[in-house]
Amino acid sequence: MIDPPALPVIPMIDGDYYLSVYNSTQISGTGITMSLSGGVVSARICNMINGSYTIEHDAAINYMSFDELMSTKMACADDQITMIENQFTTIASAELNTLIEDQLTINLS
């Protein structure tokens, strides 16, 4: 009897996260948060951002795909925060690298 191939390991990532590193640069005190729960993403950057996400697996890499992201439209006072928010609200997917001790690492693409 031949065993079927193993199913990919899809991580459980539901939880609340704070942004502490952006583009390999340590940042702190920004108050940027992201909550994930059952396929729903909610983020607080400068504005509130809500939408849906799915986790997909391809060639030993997990991808997080975002859909229907909606955002409030307040002006951000900080240029770096504005840049982060603009990138986040226009992404279609992100490479989900690791989830270690409540630290979620993703690469936006």
Secondary structure, 3 states (H helix, E strand, C coil): CCCCCCCCCCCCCCEEEECCEECCEECCCCCCEEEEECCEEEEECCCEEEEEEEEEEECCEEEEEEEEEEECCCCCCCHHHHHHHHHHHHCCEEEEEEEECCEEEEEEC
